[in-house]
Amino acid sequence: MLSFLLSLALPLPDLLPVLCTRGVQDGMSLLALARLSDKSDWLLRVLPDVPLLHQKFLVDGLDQLAQA
């Protein structure tokens, strides 16, 4: 999880505890999130305090992860 967050175009390691409290706690749940068709909507709902730009970088990284 941390390596994924660090690999984003804008590294976001501080999102690790936030994602963990929302149920994304390991590689399997991260990959499941990456494969969701509505991941952008889900992130907007569960991460309302995370700036939209950060969410964009997160979604872009998840899209790349889903295609790998």
Secondary structure, DSSP 8 states (H G I E B T S, - for coil): -HHHHHHSSS--GGGHHHHHHTT--SHHHHHHHHH-TTHHHHHHHH-TTS-HHHHHHHHHHHHHHHH-
